Amino acid sequence: RKSGGRIAAHEILLGTGAVRNLIREGKIPQIYSLVQMSRKMGMCIMKDSINALVEDGTVLESVAREVLATATSEEPDESSTKAAS
């Protein structure tokens, strides 16, 4: 948090029929895309959760970039986080 302390960022995966089917068929890498497409159902990827914390001013953008790089094992780019208002 900007004000000190910590705040949770999270991923949400619901056990829908589509998710169960992907797991049953061993198509685990496709679950990420399914979660992205299922936002209306309440699913959420880590990147979106962290971006929301940056957008509402709870977390500094620099900290969010660092966490995203660690959580995803990727180098963050300009599009991975949005500047706080």
PDB file of N, CA, C and O in Angstrom, chain B, residues numbered from 101:
ATOM      1  N   ARG B 101       0.845  -1.187   0.000  1.00  0.00           N
ATOM      2  CA  ARG B 101       0.000   0.000   0.000  1.00  0.00           C
ATOM      3  C   ARG B 101       0.882   1.238   0.000  1.00  0.00           C
ATOM      4  O   ARG B 101       1.980   1.243   0.556  1.00  0.00           O
ATOM      5  N   LYS B 102       0.383   2.272  -0.628  1.00  0.00           N
ATOM      6  CA  LYS B 102       1.098   3.547  -0.580  1.00  0.00           C
ATOM      7  C   LYS B 102       1.235   4.011   0.859  1.00  0.00           C
ATOM      8  O   LYS B 102       2.252   4.587   1.245  1.00  0.00           O
ATOM      9  N   SER B 103       0.202   3.753   1.645  1.00  0.00           N
ATOM     10  CA  SER B 103       0.183   4.224   3.028  1.00  0.00           C
ATOM     11  C   SER B 103       0.923   3.302   3.989  1.00  0.00           C
ATOM     12  O   SER B 103       0.937   3.544   5.195  1.00  0.00           O
ATOM     13  N   GLY B 104       1.535   2.251   3.464  1.00  0.00           N
ATOM     14  CA  GLY B 104       2.255   1.296   4.301  1.00  0.00           C
ATOM     15  C   GLY B 104       1.466   0.016   4.462  1.00  0.00           C
ATOM     16  O   GLY B 104       0.248  -0.001   4.282  1.00  0.00           O
ATOM     17  N   GLY B 105       2.143  -1.025   4.793  1.00  0.00           N
ATOM     18  CA  GLY B 105       1.482  -2.307   4.959  1.00  0.00           C
ATOM     19  C   GLY B 105       1.310  -3.040   3.641  1.00  0.00           C
ATOM     20  O   GLY B 105       1.973  -2.722   2.653  1.00  0.00           O
ATOM     21  N   ARG B 106       0.444  -3.995   3.629  1.00  0.00           N
ATOM     22  CA  ARG B 106       0.229  -4.840   2.460  1.00  0.00           C
ATOM     23  C   ARG B 106      -1.243  -4.890   2.097  1.00  0.00           C
ATOM     24  O   ARG B 106      -2.120  -4.585   2.905  1.00  0.00           O
ATOM     25  N   ILE B 107      -1.485  -5.284   0.857  1.00  0.00           N
ATOM     26  CA  ILE B 107      -2.849  -5.522   0.397  1.00  0.00           C
ATOM     27  C   ILE B 107      -2.808  -6.717  -0.554  1.00  0.00           C
ATOM     28  O   ILE B 107      -1.832  -6.906  -1.280  1.00  0.00           O
ATOM     29  N   ALA B 108      -3.846  -7.502  -0.545  1.00  0.00           N
ATOM     30  CA  ALA B 108      -3.875  -8.708  -1.373  1.00  0.00           C
ATOM     31  C   ALA B 108      -4.234  -8.394  -2.822  1.00  0.00           C
ATOM     32  O   ALA B 108      -5.143  -7.613  -3.100  1.00  0.00           O
ATOM     33  N   ALA B 109      -3.510  -9.011  -3.722  1.00  0.00           N
ATOM     34  CA  ALA B 109      -3.878  -9.071  -5.134  1.00  0.00           C
ATOM     35  C   ALA B 109      -4.129 -10.554  -5.384  1.00  0.00           C
ATOM     36  O   ALA B 109      -3.454 -11.401  -4.798  1.00  0.00           O
ATOM     37  N   HIS B 110      -5.083 -10.876  -6.238  1.00  0.00           N
ATOM     38  CA  HIS B 110      -5.488 -12.269  -6.324  1.00  0.00           C
ATOM     39  C   HIS B 110      -5.887 -12.682  -7.737  1.00  0.00           C
ATOM     40  O   HIS B 110      -6.182 -11.852  -8.596  1.00  0.00           O
ATOM     41  N   GLU B 111      -5.884 -13.973  -7.938  1.00  0.00           N
ATOM     42  CA  GLU B 111      -6.452 -14.576  -9.136  1.00  0.00           C
ATOM     43  C   GLU B 111      -7.666 -15.377  -8.677  1.00  0.00           C
ATOM     44  O   GLU B 111      -7.658 -15.977  -7.602  1.00  0.00           O
ATOM     45  N   ILE B 112      -8.700 -15.379  -9.499  1.00  0.00           N
ATOM     46  CA  ILE B 112      -9.892 -16.143  -9.161  1.00  0.00           C
ATOM     47  C   ILE B 112     -10.215 -17.077 -10.317  1.00  0.00           C
ATOM     48  O   ILE B 112     -10.390 -16.634 -11.453  1.00  0.00           O
ATOM     49  N   LEU B 113     -10.292 -18.349 -10.027  1.00  0.00           N
ATOM     50  CA  LEU B 113     -10.663 -19.376 -10.994  1.00  0.00           C
ATOM     51  C   LEU B 113     -11.868 -20.106 -10.437  1.00  0.00           C
ATOM     52  O   LEU B 113     -11.806 -20.688  -9.354  1.00  0.00           O
ATOM     53  N   LEU B 114     -12.965 -20.075 -11.177  1.00  0.00           N
ATOM     54  CA  LEU B 114     -14.173 -20.775 -10.756  1.00  0.00           C
ATOM     55  C   LEU B 114     -14.227 -22.144 -11.417  1.00  0.00           C
ATOM     56  O   LEU B 114     -13.811 -22.303 -12.564  1.00  0.00           O
ATOM     57  N   GLY B 115     -14.729 -23.106 -10.708  1.00  0.00           N
ATOM     58  CA  GLY B 115     -14.801 -24.481 -11.208  1.00  0.00           C
ATOM     59  C   GLY B 115     -15.981 -24.697 -12.143  1.00  0.00           C
ATOM     60  O   GLY B 115     -16.872 -25.494 -11.848  1.00  0.00           O
ATOM     61  N   THR B 116     -15.991 -23.996 -13.261  1.00  0.00           N
ATOM     62  CA  THR B 116     -17.068 -24.138 -14.230  1.00  0.00           C
ATOM     63  C   THR B 116     -16.892 -25.428 -15.030  1.00  0.00           C
ATOM     64  O   THR B 116     -15.854 -26.086 -14.955  1.00  0.00           O
ATOM     65  N   GLY B 117     -17.903 -25.766 -15.780  1.00  0.00           N
ATOM     66  CA  GLY B 117     -17.823 -26.945 -16.631  1.00  0.00           C
ATOM     67  C   GLY B 117     -16.678 -26.844 -17.621  1.00  0.00           C
ATOM     68  O   GLY B 117     -15.994 -27.832 -17.889  1.00  0.00           O
ATOM     69  N   ALA B 118     -16.465 -25.642 -18.171  1.00  0.00           N
ATOM     70  CA  ALA B 118     -15.375 -25.449 -19.132  1.00  0.00           C
ATOM     71  C   ALA B 118     -14.013 -25.654 -18.479  1.00  0.00           C
ATOM     72  O   ALA B 118     -13.119 -26.252 -19.076  1.00  0.00           O
ATOM     73  N   VAL B 119     -13.858 -25.162 -17.268  1.00  0.00           N
ATOM     74  CA  VAL B 119     -12.593 -25.332 -16.544  1.00  0.00           C
ATOM     75  C   VAL B 119     -12.374 -26.812 -16.241  1.00  0.00           C
ATOM     76  O   VAL B 119     -11.281 -27.338 -16.451  1.00  0.00           O
ATOM     77  N   ARG B 120     -13.388 -27.461 -15.762  1.00  0.00           N
ATOM     78  CA  ARG B 120     -13.268 -28.892 -15.449  1.00  0.00           C
ATOM     79  C   ARG B 120     -12.901 -29.698 -16.689  1.00  0.00           C
ATOM     80  O   ARG B 120     -12.083 -30.616 -16.624  1.00  0.00           O
ATOM     81  N   ASN B 121     -13.514 -29.347 -17.821  1.00  0.00           N
ATOM     82  CA  ASN B 121     -13.236 -30.049 -19.071  1.00  0.00           C
ATOM     83  C   ASN B 121     -11.782 -29.862 -19.494  1.00  0.00           C
ATOM     84  O   ASN B 121     -11.129 -30.823 -19.901  1.00  0.00           O
ATOM     85  N   LEU B 122     -11.266 -28.628 -19.401  1.00  0.00           N
ATOM     86  CA  LEU B 122      -9.870 -28.378 -19.759  1.00  0.00           C
ATOM     87  C   LEU B 122      -8.925 -29.173 -18.879  1.00  0.00           C
ATOM     88  O   LEU B 122      -7.931 -29.717 -19.360  1.00  0.00           O
ATOM     89  N   ILE B 123      -9.230 -29.243 -17.596  1.00  0.00           N
ATOM     90  CA  ILE B 123      -8.389 -30.014 -16.673  1.00  0.00           C
ATOM     91  C   ILE B 123      -8.459 -31.499 -17.020  1.00  0.00           C
ATOM     92  O   ILE B 123      -7.434 -32.177 -17.080  1.00  0.00           O
ATOM     93  N   ARG B 124      -9.658 -31.993 -17.246  1.00  0.00           N
ATOM     94  CA  ARG B 124      -9.853 -33.408 -17.573  1.00  0.00           C
ATOM     95  C   ARG B 124      -9.090 -33.795 -18.841  1.00  0.00           C
ATOM     96  O   ARG B 124      -8.526 -34.886 -18.924  1.00  0.00           O
ATOM     97  N   GLU B 125      -9.076 -32.889 -19.833  1.00  0.00           N
ATOM     98  CA  GLU B 125      -8.413 -33.164 -21.107  1.00  0.00           C
ATOM     99  C   GLU B 125      -6.919 -32.819 -21.088  1.00  0.00           C
ATOM    100  O   GLU B 125      -6.224 -32.993 -22.089  1.00  0.00           O
ATOM    101  N   GLY B 126      -6.434 -32.330 -19.947  1.00  0.00           N
ATOM    102  CA  GLY B 126      -5.015 -32.007 -19.824  1.00  0.00           C
ATOM    103  C   GLY B 126      -4.614 -30.745 -20.573  1.00  0.00           C
ATOM    104  O   GLY B 126      -3.443 -30.580 -20.917  1.00  0.00           O
ATOM    105  N   LYS B 127      -5.546 -29.872 -20.825  1.00  0.00           N
ATOM    106  CA  LYS B 127      -5.279 -28.634 -21.564  1.00  0.00           C
ATOM    107  C   LYS B 127      -5.089 -27.468 -20.585  1.00  0.00           C
ATOM    108  O   LYS B 127      -5.733 -26.427 -20.705  1.00  0.00           O
ATOM    109  N   ILE B 128      -4.216 -27.663 -19.643  1.00  0.00           N
ATOM    110  CA  ILE B 128      -3.979 -26.704 -18.575  1.00  0.00           C
ATOM    111  C   ILE B 128      -3.568 -25.320 -19.099  1.00  0.00           C
ATOM    112  O   ILE B 128      -4.061 -24.319 -18.582  1.00  0.00           O
ATOM    113  N   PRO B 129      -2.683 -25.222 -20.106  1.00  0.00           N
ATOM    114  CA  PRO B 129      -2.288 -23.893 -20.589  1.00  0.00           C
ATOM    115  C   PRO B 129      -3.458 -23.048 -21.115  1.00  0.00           C
ATOM    116  O   PRO B 129      -3.347 -21.823 -21.163  1.00  0.00           O
ATOM    117  N   GLN B 130      -4.553 -23.663 -21.502  1.00  0.00           N
ATOM    118  CA  GLN B 130      -5.698 -22.927 -22.022  1.00  0.00           C
ATOM    119  C   GLN B 130      -6.546 -22.297 -20.919  1.00  0.00           C
ATOM    120  O   GLN B 130      -7.402 -21.457 -21.196  1.00  0.00           O
ATOM    121  N   ILE B 131      -6.316 -22.692 -19.695  1.00  0.00           N
ATOM    122  CA  ILE B 131      -7.111 -22.155 -18.582  1.00  0.00           C
ATOM    123  C   ILE B 131      -6.909 -20.646 -18.453  1.00  0.00           C
ATOM    124  O   ILE B 131      -7.866 -19.924 -18.172  1.00  0.00           O
ATOM    125  N   TYR B 132      -5.696 -20.159 -18.649  1.00  0.00           N
ATOM    126  CA  TYR B 132      -5.409 -18.727 -18.531  1.00  0.00           C
ATOM    127  C   TYR B 132      -6.303 -17.924 -19.475  1.00  0.00           C
ATOM    128  O   TYR B 132      -6.888 -16.920 -19.068  1.00  0.00           O
ATOM    129  N   SER B 133      -6.413 -18.353 -20.717  1.00  0.00           N
ATOM    130  CA  SER B 133      -7.263 -17.659 -21.692  1.00  0.00           C
ATOM    131  C   SER B 133      -8.727 -17.724 -21.275  1.00  0.00           C
ATOM    132  O   SER B 133      -9.461 -16.747 -21.430  1.00  0.00           O
ATOM    133  N   LEU B 134      -9.149 -18.851 -20.757  1.00  0.00           N
ATOM    134  CA  LEU B 134     -10.526 -18.993 -20.313  1.00  0.00           C
ATOM    135  C   LEU B 134     -10.834 -18.023 -19.171  1.00  0.00           C
ATOM    136  O   LEU B 134     -11.907 -17.419 -19.142  1.00  0.00           O
ATOM    137  N   VAL B 135      -9.905 -17.873 -18.240  1.00  0.00           N
ATOM    138  CA  VAL B 135     -10.095 -16.948 -17.131  1.00  0.00           C
ATOM    139  C   VAL B 135     -10.219 -15.517 -17.658  1.00  0.00           C
ATOM    140  O   VAL B 135     -11.080 -14.764 -17.204  1.00  0.00           O
ATOM    141  N   GLN B 136      -9.370 -15.141 -18.606  1.00  0.00           N
ATOM    142  CA  GLN B 136      -9.440 -13.800 -19.189  1.00  0.00           C
ATOM    143  C   GLN B 136     -10.800 -13.551 -19.836  1.00  0.00           C
ATOM    144  O   GLN B 136     -11.350 -12.455 -19.728  1.00  0.00           O
ATOM    145  N   MET B 137     -11.332 -14.550 -20.497  1.00  0.00           N
ATOM    146  CA  MET B 137     -12.611 -14.393 -21.196  1.00  0.00           C
ATOM    147  C   MET B 137     -13.809 -14.477 -20.243  1.00  0.00           C
ATOM    148  O   MET B 137     -14.929 -14.152 -20.638  1.00  0.00           O
ATOM    149  N   SER B 138     -13.595 -14.899 -19.019  1.00  0.00           N
ATOM    150  CA  SER B 138     -14.700 -15.141 -18.084  1.00  0.00           C
ATOM    151  C   SER B 138     -14.798 -14.082 -16.997  1.00  0.00           C
ATOM    152  O   SER B 138     -15.257 -14.375 -15.893  1.00  0.00           O
ATOM    153  N   ARG B 139     -14.379 -12.870 -17.287  1.00  0.00           N
ATOM    154  CA  ARG B 139     -14.441 -11.799 -16.281  1.00  0.00           C
ATOM    155  C   ARG B 139     -15.856 -11.545 -15.781  1.00  0.00           C
ATOM    156  O   ARG B 139     -16.070 -11.283 -14.598  1.00  0.00           O
ATOM    157  N   LYS B 140     -16.820 -11.626 -16.693  1.00  0.00           N
ATOM    158  CA  LYS B 140     -18.213 -11.361 -16.304  1.00  0.00           C
ATOM    159  C   LYS B 140     -18.723 -12.364 -15.285  1.00  0.00           C
ATOM    160  O   LYS B 140     -19.650 -12.073 -14.530  1.00  0.00           O
ATOM    161  N   MET B 141     -18.123 -13.539 -15.264  1.00  0.00           N
ATOM    162  CA  MET B 141     -18.524 -14.568 -14.304  1.00  0.00           C
ATOM    163  C   MET B 141     -17.826 -14.387 -12.955  1.00  0.00           C
ATOM    164  O   MET B 141     -18.165 -15.064 -11.984  1.00  0.00           O
ATOM    165  N   GLY B 142     -16.852 -13.475 -12.895  1.00  0.00           N
ATOM    166  CA  GLY B 142     -16.144 -13.228 -11.647  1.00  0.00           C
ATOM    167  C   GLY B 142     -14.728 -13.752 -11.607  1.00  0.00           C
ATOM    168  O   GLY B 142     -14.065 -13.659 -10.574  1.00  0.00           O
ATOM    169  N   MET B 143     -14.246 -14.306 -12.720  1.00  0.00           N
ATOM    170  CA  MET B 143     -12.862 -14.784 -12.739  1.00  0.00           C
ATOM    171  C   MET B 143     -11.932 -13.590 -12.945  1.00  0.00           C
ATOM    172  O   MET B 143     -12.327 -12.570 -13.510  1.00  0.00           O
ATOM    173  N   CYS B 144     -10.698 -13.733 -12.482  1.00  0.00           N
ATOM    174  CA  CYS B 144      -9.760 -12.609 -12.521  1.00  0.00           C
ATOM    175  C   CYS B 144      -8.334 -13.131 -12.596  1.00  0.00           C
ATOM    176  O   CYS B 144      -7.969 -14.060 -11.876  1.00  0.00           O
ATOM    177  N   ILE B 145      -7.519 -12.524 -13.479  1.00  0.00           N
ATOM    178  CA  ILE B 145      -6.097 -12.865 -13.523  1.00  0.00           C
ATOM    179  C   ILE B 145      -5.328 -11.887 -12.647  1.00  0.00           C
ATOM    180  O   ILE B 145      -5.815 -10.796 -12.350  1.00  0.00           O
ATOM    181  N   MET B 146      -4.126 -12.276 -12.234  1.00  0.00           N
ATOM    182  CA  MET B 146      -3.318 -11.465 -11.330  1.00  0.00           C
ATOM    183  C   MET B 146      -3.043 -10.076 -11.904  1.00  0.00           C
ATOM    184  O   MET B 146      -3.128  -9.077 -11.191  1.00  0.00           O
ATOM    185  N   LYS B 147      -2.719 -10.019 -13.176  1.00  0.00           N
ATOM    186  CA  LYS B 147      -2.395  -8.740 -13.814  1.00  0.00           C
ATOM    187  C   LYS B 147      -3.547  -7.742 -13.672  1.00  0.00           C
ATOM    188  O   LYS B 147      -3.315  -6.570 -13.375  1.00  0.00           O
ATOM    189  N   ASP B 148      -4.781  -8.196 -13.881  1.00  0.00           N
ATOM    190  CA  ASP B 148      -5.941  -7.315 -13.758  1.00  0.00           C
ATOM    191  C   ASP B 148      -6.150  -6.866 -12.316  1.00  0.00           C
ATOM    192  O   ASP B 148      -6.517  -5.716 -12.071  1.00  0.00           O
ATOM    193  N   SER B 149      -5.922  -7.754 -11.376  1.00  0.00           N
ATOM    194  CA  SER B 149      -6.075  -7.415  -9.969  1.00  0.00           C
ATOM    195  C   SER B 149      -5.066  -6.340  -9.548  1.00  0.00           C
ATOM    196  O   SER B 149      -5.419  -5.389  -8.851  1.00  0.00           O
ATOM    197  N   ILE B 150      -3.826  -6.497  -9.971  1.00  0.00           N
ATOM    198  CA  ILE B 150      -2.787  -5.515  -9.638  1.00  0.00           C
ATOM    199  C   ILE B 150      -3.053  -4.195 -10.341  1.00  0.00           C
ATOM    200  O   ILE B 150      -2.889  -3.135  -9.738  1.00  0.00           O
ATOM    201  N   ASN B 151      -3.464  -4.237 -11.608  1.00  0.00           N
ATOM    202  CA  ASN B 151      -3.784  -3.003 -12.333  1.00  0.00           C
ATOM    203  C   ASN B 151      -4.905  -2.227 -11.653  1.00  0.00           C
ATOM    204  O   ASN B 151      -4.864  -0.997 -11.610  1.00  0.00           O
ATOM    205  N   ALA B 152      -5.903  -2.925 -11.122  1.00  0.00           N
ATOM    206  CA  ALA B 152      -7.000  -2.268 -10.417  1.00  0.00           C
ATOM    207  C   ALA B 152      -6.485  -1.550  -9.164  1.00  0.00           C
ATOM    208  O   ALA B 152      -6.948  -0.455  -8.845  1.00  0.00           O
ATOM    209  N   LEU B 153      -5.540  -2.157  -8.461  1.00  0.00           N
ATOM    210  CA  LEU B 153      -4.968  -1.523  -7.267  1.00  0.00           C
ATOM    211  C   LEU B 153      -4.175  -0.270  -7.634  1.00  0.00           C
ATOM    212  O   LEU B 153      -4.169   0.703  -6.880  1.00  0.00           O
ATOM    213  N   VAL B 154      -3.507  -0.289  -8.783  1.00  0.00           N
ATOM    214  CA  VAL B 154      -2.768   0.886  -9.251  1.00  0.00           C
ATOM    215  C   VAL B 154      -3.746   1.987  -9.660  1.00  0.00           C
ATOM    216  O   VAL B 154      -3.568   3.151  -9.303  1.00  0.00           O
ATOM    217  N   GLU B 155      -4.773   1.610 -10.407  1.00  0.00           N
ATOM    218  CA  GLU B 155      -5.752   2.584 -10.898  1.00  0.00           C
ATOM    219  C   GLU B 155      -6.484   3.301  -9.775  1.00  0.00           C
ATOM    220  O   GLU B 155      -6.765   4.495  -9.880  1.00  0.00           O
ATOM    221  N   ASP B 156      -6.793   2.584  -8.701  1.00  0.00           N
ATOM    222  CA  ASP B 156      -7.516   3.247  -7.603  1.00  0.00           C
ATOM    223  C   ASP B 156      -6.575   3.940  -6.611  1.00  0.00           C
ATOM    224  O   ASP B 156      -7.023   4.489  -5.604  1.00  0.00           O
ATOM    225  N   GLY B 157      -5.268   3.909  -6.903  1.00  0.00           N
ATOM    226  CA  GLY B 157      -4.313   4.651  -6.083  1.00  0.00           C
ATOM    227  C   GLY B 157      -3.867   3.942  -4.818  1.00  0.00           C
ATOM    228  O   GLY B 157      -3.236   4.563  -3.963  1.00  0.00           O
ATOM    229  N   THR B 158      -4.171   2.680  -4.675  1.00  0.00           N
ATOM    230  CA  THR B 158      -3.806   1.930  -3.478  1.00  0.00           C
ATOM    231  C   THR B 158      -2.340   1.536  -3.482  1.00  0.00           C
ATOM    232  O   THR B 158      -1.698   1.495  -2.432  1.00  0.00           O
ATOM    233  N   VAL B 159      -1.808   1.243  -4.671  1.00  0.00           N
ATOM    234  CA  VAL B 159      -0.448   0.738  -4.811  1.00  0.00           C
ATOM    235  C   VAL B 159       0.318   1.618  -5.795  1.00  0.00           C
ATOM    236  O   VAL B 159      -0.245   2.089  -6.783  1.00  0.00           O
ATOM    237  N   LEU B 160       1.611   1.838  -5.519  1.00  0.00           N
ATOM    238  CA  LEU B 160       2.460   2.588  -6.435  1.00  0.00           C
ATOM    239  C   LEU B 160       2.707   1.790  -7.708  1.00  0.00           C
ATOM    240  O   LEU B 160       2.856   0.569  -7.655  1.00  0.00           O
ATOM    241  N   GLU B 161       2.752   2.459  -8.835  1.00  0.00           N
ATOM    242  CA  GLU B 161       2.985   1.788 -10.107  1.00  0.00           C
ATOM    243  C   GLU B 161       4.325   1.059 -10.123  1.00  0.00           C
ATOM    244  O   GLU B 161       4.427  -0.043 -10.662  1.00  0.00           O
ATOM    245  N   SER B 162       5.344   1.664  -9.538  1.00  0.00           N
ATOM    246  CA  SER B 162       6.667   1.018  -9.526  1.00  0.00           C
ATOM    247  C   SER B 162       6.649  -0.296  -8.760  1.00  0.00           C
ATOM    248  O   SER B 162       7.309  -1.254  -9.161  1.00  0.00           O
ATOM    249  N   VAL B 163       5.910  -0.352  -7.677  1.00  0.00           N
ATOM    250  CA  VAL B 163       5.795  -1.580  -6.891  1.00  0.00           C
ATOM    251  C   VAL B 163       5.002  -2.618  -7.681  1.00  0.00           C
ATOM    252  O   VAL B 163       5.340  -3.801  -7.677  1.00  0.00           O
ATOM    253  N   ALA B 164       3.947  -2.168  -8.357  1.00  0.00           N
ATOM    254  CA  ALA B 164       3.130  -3.083  -9.156  1.00  0.00           C
ATOM    255  C   ALA B 164       3.962  -3.712 -10.269  1.00  0.00           C
ATOM    256  O   ALA B 164       3.844  -4.911 -10.523  1.00  0.00           O
ATOM    257  N   ARG B 165       4.793  -2.928 -10.930  1.00  0.00           N
ATOM    258  CA  ARG B 165       5.660  -3.457 -11.988  1.00  0.00           C
ATOM    259  C   ARG B 165       6.588  -4.534 -11.442  1.00  0.00           C
ATOM    260  O   ARG B 165       6.781  -5.580 -12.063  1.00  0.00           O
ATOM    261  N   GLU B 166       7.155  -4.266 -10.282  1.00  0.00           N
ATOM    262  CA  GLU B 166       8.076  -5.218  -9.655  1.00  0.00           C
ATOM    263  C   GLU B 166       7.365  -6.527  -9.309  1.00  0.00           C
ATOM    264  O   GLU B 166       7.894  -7.612  -9.552  1.00  0.00           O
ATOM    265  N   VAL B 167       6.177  -6.416  -8.746  1.00  0.00           N
ATOM    266  CA  VAL B 167       5.409  -7.603  -8.363  1.00  0.00           C
ATOM    267  C   VAL B 167       4.985  -8.387  -9.591  1.00  0.00           C
ATOM    268  O   VAL B 167       5.069  -9.615  -9.600  1.00  0.00           O
ATOM    269  N   LEU B 168       4.529  -7.692 -10.631  1.00  0.00           N
ATOM    270  CA  LEU B 168       4.129  -8.383 -11.863  1.00  0.00           C
ATOM    271  C   LEU B 168       5.309  -9.122 -12.482  1.00  0.00           C
ATOM    272  O   LEU B 168       5.149 -10.239 -12.973  1.00  0.00           O
ATOM    273  N   ALA B 169       6.470  -8.520 -12.464  1.00  0.00           N
ATOM    274  CA  ALA B 169       7.654  -9.168 -13.027  1.00  0.00           C
ATOM    275  C   ALA B 169       7.991 -10.435 -12.248  1.00  0.00           C
ATOM    276  O   ALA B 169       8.385 -11.442 -12.837  1.00  0.00           O
ATOM    277  N   THR B 170       7.836 -10.388 -10.938  1.00  0.00           N
ATOM    278  CA  THR B 170       8.116 -11.546 -10.095  1.00  0.00           C
ATOM    279  C   THR B 170       7.035 -12.609 -10.240  1.00  0.00           C
ATOM    280  O   THR B 170       7.336 -13.797 -10.350  1.00  0.00           O
ATOM    281  N   ALA B 171       5.781 -12.181 -10.239  1.00  0.00           N
ATOM    282  CA  ALA B 171       4.662 -13.126 -10.275  1.00  0.00           C
ATOM    283  C   ALA B 171       4.538 -13.839 -11.612  1.00  0.00           C
ATOM    284  O   ALA B 171       4.136 -15.001 -11.661  1.00  0.00           O
ATOM    285  N   THR B 172       4.881 -13.153 -12.697  1.00  0.00           N
ATOM    286  CA  THR B 172       4.682 -13.745 -14.019  1.00  0.00           C
ATOM    287  C   THR B 172       5.978 -14.226 -14.646  1.00  0.00           C
ATOM    288  O   THR B 172       5.958 -14.826 -15.720  1.00  0.00           O
ATOM    289  N   SER B 173       7.105 -13.972 -13.990  1.00  0.00           N
ATOM    290  CA  SER B 173       8.420 -14.326 -14.525  1.00  0.00           C
ATOM    291  C   SER B 173       8.669 -13.697 -15.889  1.00  0.00           C
ATOM    292  O   SER B 173       9.388 -14.252 -16.720  1.00  0.00           O
ATOM    293  N   GLU B 174       8.069 -12.535 -16.107  1.00  0.00           N
ATOM    294  CA  GLU B 174       8.244 -11.795 -17.347  1.00  0.00           C
ATOM    295  C   GLU B 174       8.718 -10.398 -17.011  1.00  0.00           C
ATOM    296  O   GLU B 174       8.511  -9.910 -15.900  1.00  0.00           O
ATOM    297  N   GLU B 175       9.346  -9.766 -17.965  1.00  0.00           N
ATOM    298  CA  GLU B 175       9.702  -8.372 -17.805  1.00  0.00           C
ATOM    299  C   GLU B 175       8.461  -7.532 -18.039  1.00  0.00           C
ATOM    300  O   GLU B 175       7.824  -7.679 -19.082  1.00  0.00           O
ATOM    301  N   PRO B 176       8.087  -6.655 -17.112  1.00  0.00           N
ATOM    302  CA  PRO B 176       6.902  -5.840 -17.328  1.00  0.00           C
ATOM    303  C   PRO B 176       7.149  -4.822 -18.443  1.00  0.00           C
ATOM    304  O   PRO B 176       8.259  -4.316 -18.606  1.00  0.00           O
ATOM    305  N   ASP B 177       6.108  -4.537 -19.194  1.00  0.00           N
ATOM    306  CA  ASP B 177       6.219  -3.507 -20.219  1.00  0.00           C
ATOM    307  C   ASP B 177       5.276  -2.375 -19.879  1.00  0.00           C
ATOM    308  O   ASP B 177       4.569  -2.433 -18.873  1.00  0.00           O
ATOM    309  N   GLU B 178       5.258  -1.354 -20.702  1.00  0.00           N
ATOM    310  CA  GLU B 178       4.436  -0.180 -20.421  1.00  0.00           C
ATOM    311  C   GLU B 178       2.966  -0.529 -20.344  1.00  0.00           C
ATOM    312  O   GLU B 178       2.235   0.109 -19.586  1.00  0.00           O
ATOM    313  N   SER B 179       2.497  -1.519 -21.098  1.00  0.00           N
ATOM    314  CA  SER B 179       1.076  -1.858 -21.110  1.00  0.00           C
ATOM    315  C   SER B 179       0.665  -2.740 -19.930  1.00  0.00           C
ATOM    316  O   SER B 179      -0.527  -2.942 -19.701  1.00  0.00           O
ATOM    317  N   SER B 180       1.639  -3.268 -19.178  1.00  0.00           N
ATOM    318  CA  SER B 180       1.279  -4.186 -18.094  1.00  0.00           C
ATOM    319  C   SER B 180       0.736  -3.478 -16.875  1.00  0.00           C
ATOM    320  O   SER B 180       0.031  -4.090 -16.072  1.00  0.00           O
ATOM    321  N   THR B 181       1.043  -2.212 -16.715  1.00  0.00           N
ATOM    322  CA  THR B 181       0.455  -1.439 -15.636  1.00  0.00           C
ATOM    323  C   THR B 181       0.062  -0.084 -16.189  1.00  0.00           C
ATOM    324  O   THR B 181       0.649   0.404 -17.155  1.00  0.00           O
ATOM    325  N   LYS B 182      -0.926   0.509 -15.571  1.00  0.00           N
ATOM    326  CA  LYS B 182      -1.401   1.808 -16.005  1.00  0.00           C
ATOM    327  C   LYS B 182      -1.011   2.834 -14.965  1.00  0.00           C
ATOM    328  O   LYS B 182      -0.990   2.533 -13.771  1.00  0.00           O
ATOM    329  N   ALA B 183      -0.706   4.022 -15.395  1.00  0.00           N
ATOM    330  CA  ALA B 183      -0.310   5.077 -14.467  1.00  0.00           C
ATOM    331  C   ALA B 183      -1.458   5.406 -13.521  1.00  0.00           C
ATOM    332  O   ALA B 183      -2.617   5.479 -13.931  1.00  0.00           O
ATOM    333  N   ALA B 184      -1.124   5.599 -12.271  1.00  0.00           N
ATOM    334  CA  ALA B 184      -2.132   5.979 -11.293  1.00  0.00           C
ATOM    335  C   ALA B 184      -2.566   7.411 -11.544  1.00  0.00           C
ATOM    336  O   ALA B 184      -1.756   8.261 -11.916  1.00  0.00           O
ATOM    337  N   SER B 185      -3.843   7.672 -11.340  1.00  0.00           N
ATOM    338  CA  SER B 185      -4.392   9.019 -11.568  1.00  0.00           C
ATOM    339  C   SER B 185      -4.012   9.953 -10.454  1.00  0.00           C
ATOM    340  O   SER B 185      -4.385  11.126 -10.477  1.00  0.00           O
TER     341      SER B 185
END
